[in-house]
Amino acid sequence: MPPAWPRLRSNLSEIAREVRASFREIDAGTLAPRVAAATFFGAGLLALLVQAMVDDVTAVPIAVAATVFGAVTFVLPWHRWSPHAQLAFPGFAFVLFAWGGALALGPMGPYLAMLPLPFVFIGFTQRPGMSTLLGPVAALSLVVASQFAFNANLAVTLFFALPMSVFVGEALAFAQQRRTRAEHRVERLLDAVRVLARVNDARTGAHLVASLSADLLGAEAVAVLLADRTGARRFLNRAYFGHPALATAAPLLVDSLGEQGALPGTATRFVVDPARVRALAPAAGCVRALAILPLPSGDDVPIGVVIAMWTNARRRLPASARQAAELLSEEAGRMFQRLRDAAALVHDAETDPLTELANRRTFARALSMLRPGDAVVIVDLDHFKRVNDTYGHEAGDTTLRLLAGCLRDTSRQVDCVARYGGEEFALVLPEAGREGARAMLRRVRDEWNARKPFTTFSAGIAVHRAGVSPHDTLRRADEALYAAKDAGRNRDVVAPAAVVEVALG
């Protein structure tokens, strides 16, 4: 074997692979018109050659027409035209069938051999159903080609060859439709992955996952539920997308599935008839089929779940839709886990680990945003050292957590409640003023005394005024706290109003 042969064979194999890869990447809607044009052009030239060999000019006009049509249509920009414009190819083919049969005075063999080709073209370029619609047109062209002579050949063609050609066209159209939908799902999935990687808010991400899942699954409604905390089996509705009539079904499904323990899991579940599943019966009146896709979190308990709903019965999910939705759920699970981990880091950076209240850094940020009328409160446990010395440090930690719980339970969502250091707690109460702060502390004392603690607490209150710095307001609250201690402890003291010095020019 010559030494250059292995290298040549390798080069030829590489070229063949590149050609096959390029061919697979060509869109059928773009390729089909070119192939059809080349077919008309080649068939026309071949017909002219045959006519010259047999010295018969009967079919020369048809051959010339096919050649010219093929040459012209090959250079036209079909990718810019609508699919309906491409019906010119099968239409011209049917004209050639009728014209050729009429000129040939009956014999249709050469033309019937090409009968499936127009329907193959229709299958690649048109939606399902178009081959069936054009079937009567093809039948009419065949009848004209036979010059309306209803013989055995025409009967076989009309009742066997033509239906088979139509069937081939429809089969190709359905295959192309499924391929197009699968490609659309893949494109949407790739776009979703890119978008999910940039999401920084769980609620925004949940709404995005809901809309994408509805698109990929063709569902009429989708609900996205997330666990309220890591490892929890309680799921809360975080997003809903779809038909409003199904919005009431989502809570029913969640409650039913939660009671039966059916929400947690790692595998996709498709329910054909919810009425037959006891847990889903409450929602069966409006939901005829549903799919449950878990959002994986890296352990056995998912971080959330996607529930897709349909009002019409469905026997199954298309394989491509199911696969795309499962890939989306995996990416969504990673996104929610990333957001949860980031939130945990922020929480740890801003929270006191013992009491789970805000730490001093968070309180400083809230203090810097004080507005006139906001109240600053400092709370300190009385004789806390005695608690540690008498009952031990574990009892001291329990006491700190107990007071932290009372402060947290009696505060508002807008309030900042922080552990300021040691046995001291600091609060910023927006727009509370003097009376609001005292009312809040009364609730705290009622809650505290009901739990029969080891000791009492004292508090100092200062109301922020315009023209005074936040640190000065904090200082006055601290002075009020010391006044409460000096007055016998277990009481609240309000600092006198701040004196604002005005410089006269």
Secondary structure, 3 states (H helix, E strand, C coil): CCCHHHHHHHHHHHHHHHHHHHHHHCCHHHHHHHHHHHHHHHHHHHHHHHHHHHCCCCCHHHHHHHHHHHHHHHCCCHHHCCHHHHHHHHHHHHHHHHHHHHHCCCCCHHHHCCCHHHHHHHHHHCCCCHHHHHHHHHHHHHHHHCCCCCCHHHHHHHHHHHHHHHHHHHHHHHHHHHHHHHHHHHHHHHHHHHHHCCCCCHHHHHHHHHHHHHHHHCCCEEEEEEECCCCCCCEEEEEEEECHHHCCHHHHHHHHHHHHCCCCCCCCEEECCHHHCHHHHHHCCCCCEEEEEEECCCCCCCCEEEEEEECCCCCCCCHHHHHHHHHHHHHHHHHHHHHHHHHHHHHHHHECCCCCCECHHHHHHHHHCCCCCCEEEEEEECCHHHHHHHHCHHHHHHHHHHHHHHHHHHCCCCCEEEEEECCEEEEEECCCHHHHHHHHHHHHHHHHHHCCCCCCEEEEEEECCCCCCHHHHHHHHHHHHHHHHHCCCCCEEECCCCCCCCCCC
